[in-house]
Amino acid sequence: MTTDDFRPKTRLTLAAALLVFAFGVVPATTYHMNLWNLSADGLSEISGRLPYRDFSNLWAGARMALDGHVETLFDPDAYRATLRAMFSPDLPDQEWSYPPSMLLVGAPLALLPVLPAYLVWTFGTVFLLHLAIRPLRLPALLHAAALASPAVLFNAMFGQNGALTAALLIGGLLAVPKRPILAGVLFGLLTAKPHLGILVPFCLIASRNWRAFGSAAVTASALALATGVAFGFGVWPAFMSETRALMTAIMEAPYPQPYQRNALTVFIMARSFGAGLDVSYAAQAVATFAAIAAVTWLWMPSTPVDPRRRALITATLALVATPYGYTYDMIPTCVALAYLFATSARPLWPAYAIAWLFPLFAHLLNYRGIGIGVLVPISVAAALLAPTLSRRQGDPTWVNPDTRSERTRTVTSLPR
């Protein structure tokens, strides 16, 4: 059988895990609280930015669109001027970087004042993450740890969408075997940040799950149509000609830039080592094709792997497959670490601890030109993949866990 069981842990191992968890939560929470010490210009005394930082783009961009000025999103100078009029004349440069479909997410939030909207966004997306990872059936303490991981806390500091995209990606991957229509809907919604869903079509094709594939296509089309109806169909050409070009220029800017301090992709790693754009893109292409090959094999019906493990490997490799990813996109990696810890008979807790805490200190390495952060999700995916690679395909004792009855599954929980 290839269904993973949760292994009991010694008191020493549990104590070490609790210490690592506290080491991540306490400084991150303290820093986040201090971000709200504001100067006279309304910006954080620590960061020199708004305390809800990137969320201000989602809220303000949607506010502009609701006020009938959606074209402002695609004019960086006008957009920045409007942001400064909304928040502070000293606000550093920011850009609208999302596909227009994100306006459908931001519009309801923009009907609220920015601070309540930020709180609804932050806690609401973490709740969606909670719902998405429930099928993993993690022990309660590990489930809670995943929801308060450094990546989640970092995501909250930025007001970013990492918890939402992780919920859509993990939730969809876990739902594919038994609820393909729901999975397709979640994948279709993920097109609001399409670079994190690069691997999804290959998973669905390899597993021959055409219902999920069709559901995803219909949902994505409906999302694009609804965006056009609500905000004008001109937003899509403007996105392709203006926003896409702007974000490409930002990604390709000479290393290091301030915003690259939290980046972790193969592309960024190559840039940090002094590689030019051509070599960096080539390195990223190799990583992307390797990730595609890995998940294609994983999702073939003949591959012996627990569906939860398969989903987490895929979600973790999503960050390896894209040239554009940041520490707040490491939430699936932290969820995968919680699962690894639960299923390992002898957890390598020092290695797990470094990977778990990495979102908190990635910027320190990047600042010094050591952009090796992508090695963390690669290592976590490899650790999850290793047991599957060691199993002999065609083993007559293997039963596909996607089709096995729930009544035959036995899961041993951690001590509570």
N, C-alpha and C positions, 0 to 999 in steps of 0.2 A: 504494500500500500504506500501511497505517496502523500497522504494527508498529514500535515504537520501537527504534532502534539506540542502543547506548552509544557515546558519542563520546570519542575520545582527548583528553587534556588536556595543556596545556603544563606544563613543570616549575614555572613560577611559580604557576600555578593550583593545582597539586597541593601545592606548599609552603604556599600560603595556606590550603588546606583542612586540611592537617596542623596548622598553627598554631591554627586555630579549634578543631579537635578537641581538641588538648592544652589549650587555654584552658578548654574545658568540663570535661574529665576531671579535671585536676589539682586545681582548687579544690573541685569536688564531692566527689572522693574524700577529700581532706584533711578537709573538713568532716564527712563521714560517719564517718571514723575518730575524729575528736574527739568525736562524739556519744557514744562509748562510754566517755568519762571520766565516771564515775558519782560522785555525791555519797553521803553516808552514808544517805540515804533511798532509794537505788537508782535515782534519776532522773538523767538527763543533766545535767551542770553547764552545758551550753550552752543546751539547749532547755527544761529543767525538766520534761521528759516522759521516758517510756521511750524508749530508743534505737531500739526496733523499733515504736514509736508505734502506728500504726493496725493493724498486724498483731496487736497484743495483743487487739483486739476480735474478730477472726476466731478466734484460738486460744482465748481465754477464753470467748467465747460458745459455741463448739462444746463446750468442756469442761463448761460449765454444762448444756448440753443432754444430753451423754452421762451426766452425773451425775443426770439426772432432774429438772432445774430449768429446763426450757426457758421456763417462764412468766416467769422473771426477766428475760429479754431484752426483754420488752415492758413492764417497769416501770422507768423510768429511774432512780429513786432506789435501788431494790433492786439494779439492775444496777451502778450506780456503787459502791455499798457493797461488793458482791461483788468488783469489780475491785480496790478498795483493799485488801481482805483478801488478795487473791491477790498483789498487786505491791507496793504502798506506800500507807501512810495519807495521803501527801501527793499522790497522783496527781490531776491535774486532771480535770475532768469529761470523760467520754467517753460515747458512745451506741452502741447496736447499731443500725446503719442499713441492714442488708442484707435482701433478701428471704430467707425461710426456707430456700430451696434452697441458699444459700451454706453452710448447716450441713453439707451433704453434702461440700463441699470442705474445710471446716474440721475435720470429725470425724477423719479419718486423721491430720491434723497435730496435733490435740489429744492424741493418744496418745503424742506425744513431749514431752520438756521443751521449754520455749518457745524457747530459743536455737537448738537443732538444728532445731526446726520452722521457725523464721524463715529459717534458711539453706537448708533444703530448699525452702521456698516461694519465696524470692528467686531462687535459681539455677535451680530447676525451671521457674518461669514464664518466665524469660529463655530457657531452652532451648526451651520451647514456641514462644516468639516466633521463635527461630531456625528452627524447622521451618516455621512459618507463612510466613515471608518468603522461604524458599528458592525457590519458584516465580518470584519476581521476577528470579532469575538475576543479581543484582547482582555486580559484581566483588568479590573476596574482601575487599579493604580497606574498601569501602563497606558491605558486609554486616556486617563487624565493627564499623564505626563506628555503624551503626544500632542494634546490640545494646548499645553503650556510649554512646548519645546522652544528652544532659542530661536528657531526659524519663525515660529508663530509670533513670538514676542517682537522679533525684529520687524516682521510684517506689520504689526500694530504700530510700532514706532514710526514707520513710514506712511501708515494709512494706505498700504498697498493692497493688491487683490490676490496675494499668494494663497490665502486661506480659501478664497472662492475657487480659484483655478484648481487647487489641489482637491477640493471637494468634488468638482466636476470630473476631473481626470480619474481619481481613485474610485469615486462612486460609480462612474461609468464602467471602468475596467472590472470592478467586482460584480456589477449587475449583468454583464454580457451573457454568462452561461444560462441564467434562468429568467432574466428580465431584459431581453434584447431591445425591446422598444424603448423602455426607460433609459437603457444605456445609450441608445442612439440619440435620444433627446438631450442627455447630458453632454455627449460629444458635440452635438450641434451647437449647444450654448457655449461650449469651449472655444468656438471659432471667434469669440470676442477677443481671445488672445491666441491666435492660430498657431504661433510658433511653438507652443507647448503641446500641441496635438499632432505633431509630425508623425509619430509612430502609430497613431490610432488606426489609420486605414490599413496598414500592413498587418496589424493584429486581427482585424476583422476579416481581411481577405484570407490570411493563413488559417483562421478557424472556420472559414466559410460561413460566417454569420451574416448573411445577406439581409436579414431583418434589421439588425442593428445598423448595418451600413445604410440601408434605405431610410431608416428613421433619422439617422444623423444628417443625411443629405436633405431630407424634407425640413428638418428643424433649422438647419443652417440657411436654407433658402427662405424659409418663413421669417427668420430673424432679419435677413438682409432686406426682404420686402417690407417688413414692419418698420424698419429704420428709414427706408426711403419714403414710405407713406407719412411717417411722423415728422421727418426733418428735411424732406426733399431728396430726390434721387441724385441730385448733384453732389451729395456728400461722398458718394463712392468714387467718382472720378477725382474729386479734390483730395481724397485720402490717398489714392494711388499716385497722384502727381506731386502732392505737397508733403503730406505727413510721412509717407513711406520714404521719400527722398531725404527728408530731414532726419529721420531716425537712422537711415543708412549712413548719413554723414556723421552723425554723432557716434555710431558704433565704430566707424573707420577712422575717427580722429586719432592723432598721435597718442601713444601710451606714454605716461599715465595721465588721465584726466580725473578730476575729483569724483565724478559719478562712476568711474571704473573701479573705485576702491571696493565696491561690493559686488563686482561682477565675477562670475565663475563659469567659464565655458572653455572649451578647447581653443577657440578662436582667441580669447583673451589671454590664455596661458601662452600661446605662441607669440602674441604681441608683446607680452611681458618679457619674453626671452630675446626680444629684438628682431623677430621675424617681420618681414614686410607683409603687405596685404595678401599678395598671391600665395605665399607660403602658409599664412595663417588660414586663409580660406581652404587651402588644400588639406591642411591638418584637420580642420573642422569637417570637411567632406569625408575624410577617412573615418572620423569618429561617428559621424551621422550614419554612414553605410554600415559600420560595425554594429551600431545600436539597432538599425533596421534588421540586419541579419539575425541578431540575437533574439529579438522579439518575434520575428517571423518563425524561427525554430521553436520558441517557447509556446507559441499559440497554435502550432500544428496539433491536431487531435492525438497524434501518436506520441507526443512528448510527455513523459511522466513527471508531472509537477502539480503541486497543490495550487488551486486557482487563486488563493490569497497571495501566495508567494509570487506567482506569475504576474498578478496585477501590480504588486509593489515593485518588482524588478522593472516592469515596463514604465511605471510612473517615475521611478528614480532615473531611468535612462532617458526620460524625456528631456532632462536638463543637459544630458550629454549630446543629444541630437540637435540642439539649437545653438547658434552662435550668440544668442541674446538671452542671457539669464543672470539672475542676481541672487543674493543670499536669501531673500524672502521667497524665492522659488524653491528653496530647499525643504519645504514642509513635507513633501512626499518622502524625501530622504530620511527625515527624522521619524516619520511614521514607520518607515521600513526598519530603522534602527530599533524601535520599540518592539517590532515583530521579531527581529533577529534575536534580541535579548530574551524574549519570551520562549523562543523555540530552540535556543542553544543550551546544550547540556552543560557546557563550560564556557560561558561568555568571556570573550576577550575584552573585559571591561575597560582596560586602559585605551585600547584602540577605539572602542565604542565611545568612550568619553570624549576623545579628541574630535571624532566625527560629529558627535552630538553638539558639542560646544562651538564647533567651527564657525557658524554664522556670526558669533559674537566677536571673533578676532580675525576674520578673513580680511577686513580692511587694513589691518596692521601689516599683513604680508603684502597685499596689493600695493600699499603705499610705498613699500620698499622694492617694488618691482618683482615680487615673487608671486605671480598670479597662478598658483597651482591649486586653487580651490576646487576645480572640477575633478581633481583626483579623489575627492571625498565621495561624491555620488558614484563615481566609477568603482571605487573600492567597496562601497556598500552593495552595489548591484552585483559585483563579483562574489561577495560573501554570500549573498542570497542565491546566486546562480550555482555556486560550487556543488551543493548536494545533488542538484538536478543533473549536472554534467557527469557526476560520478556514478549515476544510476545507469544500468545497462538497458538501452532501449530494446523493446520487444520482450522484456521480462514477463513471463506468463503469470506472475503473481500480481502484476500491476492492474489496477482498475481505474479507469478514468474518473477522477474526482468530480468532474463536471456532471456526470450522469449517475454517480453513486447515490444511493438513498441517504437522506439525512439521518435516518435511524441507525445507520451502520457506523456513523462517525462518533468517535470518542475523543474528547478534548480534556486534557488534564490542566486545570488552572493553577496559577501560582498561589502560594499561600496568601491569604488576605488578612 
